[in-house]
């Protein structure tokens, strides 16, 4: 007599929702903490619009920051990538519009490097635009109670370096063709000086901005430019 067939074993592989990759930088300039890392760490493992959030810390170093980011992109193939960095002196979450292909460091990075008038990637395009719906994100961030603005310059230090490296990789890697990406500068935390924003306010705003980035396909047609 034939034995009854065994019921199939449940798979050990659980379906994982698509991924949002958030990055922040390590401490820099004598401060014991970098607000960008504190902020993305606050959202680590959250679920936003059916996506899980992965937070990763990057070194505040030319070259090494891009190398680490590229490894994360290859390993996780996220649906959305938002890199964050500190902009002391700003009072709002600043959604960057454009990354330019130049490193021109006024000060040295954490590794002592200080490139001047050199390309981020030799022979690559002069600039890349963010592919995030930055105006819809600004509206969502403000609706969540955090100040937000559109910024026309990410500078020429490690933040812009990383932003450019991200957009170049998204443009050239077929597996990431549908991945949206961009960069946000954040203010100081209140304990670091002024102007500043509390971590909870920034986290609420960033979460709302990410939700907009995941759900809004066509950006808002509203003003966001600058006179100078």
Secondary structure, 3 states (H helix, E strand, C coil): CCCCCCCCCCCCCCCCCCEEEEEEECCCCCCCCCHHHHHHHHHCCCEECCEEEEEEEECCCCCHHHHHHHHHHHHHCCCEEEEEEECCCCCCEEEECEEECCECCCCCCCCCCCCCCECCCCCCCCEEECCCCHHHHHHHHHHCCCCEEEECCCCCCHHHHHHHHHHHHHHHCHHHCCCEEEEEEECECHHHCCCECCHHHHHHHHHHHHHHHHHCCCCCCCCCCCCC
